[in-house]
Amino acid sequence: MSTAVKIQEVRIKDVKVTDDAIVAYLVDGRVISVPLAWSWRLSEATPEQRANYEIIGDGYSIHWPDIDEDISAEGMLYTDPQKALF
């Protein structure tokens, strides 16, 4: 007998970038965050540039056009923090 497991897609509904973190609000109600230091572009961006984002790919990624930065929801969830900082 086999058991089917439904894998929930990780999709972003909204984003907030603080002085310390990138916070993603997912469509399933979860909230995830990563340190702002994961993105040197966002770390060095102005508050206005950080606030100007687009949720792209039906919620799978975030794009900041002013600084040409992209971060995926899966990257936020599954990236090894030690590798992301270097």
Buried (B, 14 or more C-beta within 10 A) or exposed (E): EEEEEEEEEBBBBBBBBEEEBBBBBBBEEEEBBBEBBBBEBBEEBEEEBBEBBEBEBEBBBBBBEBBEBBBBBEBBEEBEEEEBEE
